[in-house]
Every structure is written in C-alpha cells, then in structure tokens.
Amino acid sequence: PQAGNSVTDDFCEKQKSKFGDLNDFAAKGGMKAMGEALDRGMVLVLSLWDDTQVNMLWLDSAYPTDQPPRKPGVLRGPCPGGADSEPSFLRENFPQAKVEYSRFKVGEIGSTYAGARRAAENLV
C-alpha cells in the first residue's frame, strides 16, 4: 500500500470505504469544492462544547460503542470513556474549567514555524 502525506479525493474515498462510512465529502464535491470554498475565503471559528448524547467518544475514544475497538476506524484516540468522560461529571468536578486560544499564525505553508523569518509578522 502506498503511504502519502496529502489528502486527496482518492484517499478520502478509500478511507470512507475501509471504515464503512458514508462519503459525504465526495457527495458535496470533494477536493474541487473544498478548493473553491477556500478561494472564496473562510473565517476561523473556535468553540468549546460537549456532547451529552455520546460524550464525544467519536472524537478521541472507541466509537461506535457497539463495535470492537480493533475494527478499523473504531479506535479514534486514547480516551477511555466511562463516567469520568461524561459532561455531567466534568461540569460538576471542574466548574471553573476554561480554555484560552492565543498566538495564532496565518500564512503560506512553511511560513509560520519558529524558524521562518516572517513568523512573528503573522501572529494574529
């Protein structure tokens, strides 16, 4: 199998097929549509939220829960899940929890890392 370092329509199709997921990305136009959307401009939006239906297991745990974690696409990260991952537990035990977003960089790929000459100019 060929390993790559880029996301392509073919990569997305194979990933969706392997995991048995609906290829909604292709249905919405794939990389061509994504490129057109990026050309129109986008706004970065950040939010902090939780998921009381499935405790965000889809993000960094084993999901769906009725499938074995060994099945490709099920194990999505190291979070063990369980009661300690439920929003009610977190809200009760960490009521002062917060997040801070800072030091964003904007620029062409490779232009915003610490060694780049223009890195400091790109901070927003």
Secondary structure, DSSP 4 states (H G I P E B T S, - for coil): ----SS--HHHHHHHHHHHT---HHHHTTHHHHHHHHHHH-----------TTTTTHHHHSB-STTS-TTSTTTB-SS---SGGGSHHHHHHH-TT--------B-SSTTSSSTTSTTGGGGB-
